[in-house]
Amino acid sequence: MQLEKFWHLIDVAIASEDKEFCLRNALNNLSKTELGEFIELQGTLETKANRWDIWGAAYLIYGDCSDDEFMDFKRELLFLGRNIYEEVIDSPDKLVNFDLKEDIRELGLGYVAQDLYEEKFLEPPSIDESVVCSEMGLRWDFDDYDECLKRLPNLTRHHWK
């Protein structure tokens, strides 16, 4: 699947009133191969967000972010749309520019493709494990104000507890 088609499917879904229903409907029209490719692209893009600075941004925004919550955050980040996703990948501190009205960790869109695949084809999608691992960058204590201010100055000033 081409990256443009992937983002088009997401854009159509997030423009809809019922995002999950719309995404599920669009994905349901894909072949087994195309749905598998959508899932693989989703995994690749999630892996790009698997970084400490993005985890730190989520922690600052929500006041906490466990490892499971971070998995959901980076998965759901895609469903804010391509522009926001790419800005966050470029600089997680840019999340301060977006009004996250709801906790994106709870959107539930990130699991639609995989769930649909398993329902339709009665098997899990094959996942390229080499896509799952990534270098996360430098880790730091998200409860250390000075360290957060140094790495994510805008988010720290805006969201510090």
Buried (B, 14 or more C-beta within 10 A) or exposed (E): BEEEBBBEBBEBBBEBEEBBEBBBBBBEEBEEEBBBBBBBBBBBBBBBBBBBBBBBBBBBBBEEBEEEBBBBBBBBBBBBBBEBBEBBBEEBBBBBEBEEEEBBBEBBBBBBBBEBBEEEEEEEBEEEEEBEEEEEBEEBEBEEEEBBBEBBEBBBEBBEE
